[in-house]
Amino acid sequence: MEGSVIRRAGESERGREGEALAMVAPSPLRPLSPPASRLVRQWPVRIAGWVCVLGTACGCHALRMEPPSPDKLPPAAAKVPAPPGKYSFRVSQYLFLSDFEVNHDLPLFRELASLRDQLYKELQLSSADSIVEVYIFQDRDKYENFMRNRYPDLPKRRAFFVAQPRTVGGAEDLLVYTYWGDRIQEDLRHELTHALLHSVLKDVPLWLDEGLAEYFEVPPDWNGINYQHLNQIRRVSTTSAFKPDLSRLEQMVQVQQMTPAEYREAWAWVHLLLRDRAEAKAVLTSYLQILRSNPNPGPLGPRLTAVYPNPEEILIRHIAQLEAASPSPLEPPPQRIQ
């Protein structure tokens, strides 16, 4: 996918409706850490990616919200639909809530339970036990009706992650909203990646937040290869060369700044960092450790030049190697779902 912190939900160039957002609602959106989701707090929401571009691009959004000022409070008479809650069950640190019966034994939920261990192990982060509340609506209409009334300033997206403070300066509620559709596996992996990151880090830069969500949204046996992005890079390269620019990407703090091209590039950088040289992975994991206590550690790019003097050239070569190792058009392995 290209998801209070709200970031990402929708359809990206891969055909989603949105990406992760970080927002402070109902004021202007602002990417969470970047984007599905960097962070916003509940009332104004800032969009970050967890997110894509935004009008029609991505599948999810992440945002972090801040308490509303008195003039932002909804009218007393306003009626907001209640979120799903008739049925509930726990898987790992996720509490799933719905108004329809969901089969707890689906392979989907076993995979989501393993996502937590996969993410923390690969990123070398200490785990947290913060509960993530996952609200699953039975269909898209019910989901969109709720989101339209509860978060009226948000764009339409297939899923959202929201980090919402319980009290000013206090702990946050980690919330995911989505509906049961054909892309439920992808959407939940994307949004829960945002939630897992925000449960242990002070903040996540927009590009990194979205890049990691795009990396972990695919099944674990795909080795982080997002075939939709790889296909699109190949397609676009027939008319214009792939020209990554990490410095430009790191300057983006609003989800509106990220187009599908930025989501693709964010994923590509994350794949390079995690799947190329051990020294590059060490740069990323060290940076994430800093984010555990410092929400503003500065850009990652200058740190990466110690490993790759010309990182953009290395990324272009890395993507070319992935393309060469895959058939054309690129066909992802069969996806196990539900």
ZIFENVEN-V635736 format. One record per residue. N is the residue number from 1. RES is the residue in three letters. PHI is phi as a letter, one per 40 degrees, with the letter a starting at -180 (none if undefined). PSI is psi in whole degrees, -180 to 180 (* if undefined). OMEGA is omega in radians with two decimals (999 if undefined). Layout:
N|RES|PHI|PSI|OMEGA  N|RES|PHI|PSI|OMEGA
//
This chain:
1|MET|none|151|-3.10  2|GLU|c|*|999  3|GLY|none|*|999  4|SER|none|136|2.95  5|VAL|b|125|3.09  6|ILE|b|132|3.09  7|ARG|a|137|2.94  8|ARG|g|113|3.02  9|ALA|a|134|3.08  10|GLY|h|-143|-3.12  11|GLU|b|121|-3.10  12|SER|c|-166|-3.13  13|GLU|d|-19|3.12  14|ARG|c|-1|3.11  15|GLY|h|21|3.12  16|ARG|c|176|-3.13  17|GLU|b|-3|-3.12  18|GLY|i|179|3.11  19|GLU|b|-179|-3.08  20|ALA|c|145|3.14  21|LEU|b|153|2.98  22|ALA|b|126|-3.04  23|MET|a|161|3.03  24|VAL|b|103|-2.89  25|ALA|c|157|-0.14  26|PRO|c|36|3.05  27|SER|c|-175|-3.07  28|PRO|d|147|-3.11  29|LEU|c|149|3.10  30|ARG|a|133|-3.06  31|PRO|d|145|3.14  32|LEU|c|-93|3.11  33|SER|c|-38|2.48  34|PRO|b|-79|-3.00  35|PRO|b|*|999  36|ALA|none|21|1.85  37|SER|i|107|2.93  38|ARG|b|-132|-2.84  39|LEU|a|140|3.11  40|VAL|b|163|3.13  41|ARG|b|162|-2.91  42|GLN|c|67|2.41  43|TRP|a|-68|2.90  44|PRO|c|150|-3.13  45|VAL|b|141|3.07  46|ARG|b|138|-3.07  47|ILE|c|140|3.06  48|ALA|a|-172|-3.00  49|GLY|c|-26|-2.80  50|TRP|e|82|-2.75  51|VAL|i|154|-3.04  52|CYS|b|-155|-3.09  53|VAL|c|156|-2.27  54|LEU|c|-23|3.03  55|GLY|c|-40|-3.07  56|THR|b|8|-2.95  57|ALA|c|-57|-2.84  58|CYS|b|-176|-3.04  59|GLY|b|-13|-3.09  60|CYS|a|170|-3.14  61|HIS|a|152|3.07  62|ALA|b|139|3.05  63|LEU|a|159|3.13  64|ARG|b|134|-3.03  65|MET|b|156|3.12  66|GLU|b|154|-3.11  67|PRO|d|139|-3.10  68|PRO|c|148|3.01  69|SER|c|161|-3.09  70|PRO|d|-36|-3.10  71|ASP|c|-8|3.13  72|LYS|c|-5|-3.12  73|LEU|c|143|3.14  74|PRO|c|154|3.13  75|PRO|d|145|-3.11  76|ALA|d|-32|-3.08  77|ALA|c|-10|-3.09  78|ALA|c|135|3.14  79|LYS|b|117|3.13  80|VAL|b|128|3.13  81|PRO|d|145|3.11  82|ALA|c|147|3.08  83|PRO|c|164|3.12  84|PRO|d|147|3.14  85|GLY|a|2|-3.12  86|LYS|c|-40|3.14  87|TYR|b|146|3.10  88|SER|a|151|3.05  89|PHE|a|155|-3.05  90|ARG|b|135|3.02  91|VAL|b|117|-3.09  92|SER|f|-129|3.13  93|GLN|c|13|-3.14  94|TYR|c|134|3.02  95|LEU|b|109|-3.13  96|PHE|c|133|3.13  97|LEU|b|137|-3.12  98|SER|a|167|3.05  99|ASP|b|11|3.06  100|PHE|b|155|-3.09  101|GLU|c|129|3.13  102|VAL|b|136|3.11  103|ASN|c|108|-3.08  104|HIS|c|-18|-3.03  105|ASP|c|6|3.13  106|LEU|c|144|3.08  107|PRO|d|-29|3.14  108|LEU|d|-46|-3.04  109|PHE|c|-31|3.04  110|ARG|c|-38|3.12  111|GLU|c|-39|3.12  112|LEU|c|-34|3.09  113|ALA|c|-38|-3.14  114|SER|c|-20|3.11  115|LEU|d|-41|3.14  116|ARG|d|-51|-3.13  117|ASP|c|-39|3.13  118|GLN|c|-47|-3.07  119|LEU|c|-50|-3.09  120|TYR|c|-35|3.12  121|LYS|c|-47|-3.08  122|GLU|c|-33|-3.13  123|LEU|c|-1|3.10  124|GLN|f|47|3.13  125|LEU|b|143|3.03  126|SER|c|139|-3.10  127|SER|c|164|3.07  128|ALA|b|160|-3.13  129|ASP|b|16|3.14  130|SER|d|133|3.13  131|ILE|c|134|3.04  132|VAL|b|118|3.13  133|GLU|c|121|-3.07  134|VAL|b|109|-3.10  135|TYR|c|116|-3.11  136|ILE|b|116|3.11  137|PHE|c|153|-3.07  138|GLN|c|-34|3.13  139|ASP|a|172|-3.05  140|ARG|c|-38|-3.11  141|ASP|c|-46|3.14  142|LYS|c|-40|3.11  143|TYR|c|-49|-3.09  144|GLU|c|-34|3.09  145|ASN|c|-43|3.11  146|PHE|c|-50|-3.09  147|MET|c|-37|3.14  148|ARG|c|-37|-3.13  149|ASN|c|-36|-3.09  150|ARG|c|-39|-3.12  151|TYR|b|72|-3.01  152|PRO|c|-21|-3.11  153|ASP|c|-5|-3.08  154|LEU|c|147|3.06  155|PRO|c|167|3.08  156|LYS|c|131|3.10  157|ARG|a|159|-3.14  158|ARG|c|-23|-3.08  159|ALA|a|156|3.11  160|PHE|a|147|2.94  161|PHE|b|134|-3.11  162|VAL|b|130|3.02  163|ALA|b|112|-3.00  164|GLN|b|118|-3.09  165|PRO|c|138|3.08  166|ARG|c|-38|3.09  167|THR|a|162|3.14  168|VAL|c|122|3.12  169|GLY|g|4|-3.09  170|GLY|c|-167|3.13  171|ALA|c|159|-3.10  172|GLU|b|146|2.93  173|ASP|c|132|3.12  174|LEU|b|115|-3.00  175|LEU|b|138|3.04  176|VAL|b|134|3.11  177|TYR|b|132|3.05  178|THR|a|-177|3.10  179|TYR|b|163|-3.09  180|TRP|c|103|-3.12  181|GLY|b|-173|-3.09  182|ASP|c|-23|-3.07  183|ARG|b|28|-3.10  184|ILE|d|-38|-3.13  185|GLN|c|-51|-3.14  186|GLU|c|-46|-3.08  187|ASP|c|-43|3.13  188|LEU|c|-40|3.10  189|ARG|c|-40|-3.13  190|HIS|c|-53|-3.08  191|GLU|c|-38|3.14  192|LEU|c|-27|3.00  193|THR|c|-45|3.08  194|HIS|d|-48|-3.09  195|ALA|c|-44|-3.13  196|LEU|c|-41|3.11  197|LEU|c|-45|-3.08  198|HIS|c|-13|3.09  199|SER|c|-17|-3.09  200|VAL|b|-13|-3.11  201|LEU|b|149|3.12  202|LYS|c|-34|3.12  203|ASP|a|168|3.10  204|VAL|b|125|3.10  205|PRO|d|143|-3.06  206|LEU|d|-51|-3.07  207|TRP|c|-38|-3.10  208|LEU|c|-38|3.11  209|ASP|d|-47|-3.12  210|GLU|c|-39|3.13  211|GLY|c|-42|3.11  212|LEU|c|-39|3.12  213|ALA|c|-37|3.10  214|GLU|c|-31|3.14  215|TYR|c|-46|-3.06  216|PHE|c|-7|-3.13  217|GLU|c|-20|-3.13  218|VAL|c|156|3.14  219|PRO|d|147|-3.05  220|PRO|d|-29|-3.12  221|ASP|c|4|3.03  222|TRP|c|-1|3.10  223|ASN|f|37|3.07  224|GLY|g|2|-3.12  225|ILE|c|116|3.09  226|ASN|c|97|-3.02  227|TYR|c|-29|3.09  228|GLN|c|-45|3.13  229|HIS|c|-43|-3.12  230|LEU|c|-41|3.08  231|ASN|c|-42|-3.10  232|GLN|c|-38|3.08  233|ILE|c|-43|3.12  234|ARG|c|-43|-3.09  235|ARG|c|-48|-3.11  236|VAL|c|-33|-3.10  237|SER|c|-15|3.11  238|THR|c|-22|-3.14  239|THR|b|-27|3.12  240|SER|a|139|-3.06  241|ALA|c|147|3.05  242|PHE|c|118|-3.07  243|LYS|b|81|-3.14  244|PRO|c|153|3.14  245|ASP|a|92|-3.06  246|LEU|c|-38|3.14  247|SER|d|-44|3.12  248|ARG|c|-43|-3.13  249|LEU|c|-40|-3.10  250|GLU|c|-16|3.11  251|GLN|c|-9|-3.09  252|MET|c|126|-3.14  253|VAL|b|-8|3.11  254|GLN|b|134|-3.11  255|VAL|d|-29|3.14  256|GLN|c|-19|-3.13  257|GLN|c|-19|-3.05  258|MET|c|118|3.05  259|THR|c|174|3.08  260|PRO|d|-32|3.13  261|ALA|c|-39|3.13  262|GLU|c|-35|3.09  263|TYR|c|-41|3.11  264|ARG|c|-46|-3.11  265|GLU|c|-40|3.12  266|ALA|d|-44|3.09  267|TRP|c|-43|-3.09  268|ALA|d|-43|3.13  269|TRP|c|-43|-3.14  270|VAL|c|-41|3.14  271|HIS|c|-40|3.09  272|LEU|c|-48|-3.08  273|LEU|c|-37|-3.07  274|LEU|c|-21|-2.99  275|ARG|b|4|3.14  276|ASP|b|-107|-3.07  277|ARG|c|146|3.13  278|ALA|c|-33|3.14  279|GLU|c|-34|3.12  280|ALA|c|-40|3.09  281|LYS|c|-38|3.13  282|ALA|c|-35|3.09  283|VAL|c|-45|-3.13  284|LEU|c|-49|-3.09  285|THR|c|-35|3.07  286|SER|c|-40|3.11  287|TYR|c|-42|3.12  288|LEU|c|-36|3.09  289|GLN|c|-38|3.10  290|ILE|c|-38|-3.13  291|LEU|c|-13|3.08  292|ARG|c|-29|-3.10  293|SER|b|-18|-3.09  294|ASN|b|111|-3.10  295|PRO|c|-10|-3.10  296|ASN|b|71|-3.08  297|PRO|c|2|-3.06  298|GLY|g|176|-3.09  299|PRO|c|154|3.10  300|LEU|c|-28|-3.06  301|GLY|d|-53|-3.13  302|PRO|d|-32|3.10  303|ARG|c|-34|-3.08  304|LEU|c|-26|-3.11  305|THR|c|-17|3.07  306|ALA|c|-24|3.13  307|VAL|c|-44|-3.13  308|TYR|b|101|3.13  309|PRO|d|-32|3.10  310|ASN|b|77|-3.02  311|PRO|c|-36|-3.13  312|GLU|c|-40|3.11  313|GLU|c|-39|3.13  314|ILE|c|-39|3.14  315|LEU|c|-42|3.10  316|ILE|d|-43|3.13  317|ARG|c|-39|3.14  318|HIS|c|-45|-3.14  319|ILE|c|-38|3.11  320|ALA|c|-38|3.12  321|GLN|c|-40|3.09  322|LEU|c|-41|3.14  323|GLU|c|-42|-3.11  324|ALA|c|-29|-3.11  325|ALA|c|-3|-3.10  326|SER|b|154|3.10  327|PRO|c|167|3.11  328|SER|b|124|-0.09  329|PRO|c|154|-3.09  330|LEU|c|129|3.14  331|GLU|b|117|3.11  332|PRO|c|154|3.07  333|PRO|c|159|3.11  334|PRO|d|137|-3.10  335|GLN|c|122|3.09  336|ARG|c|129|-3.13  337|ILE|a|153|3.06  338|GLN|f|*|999
//
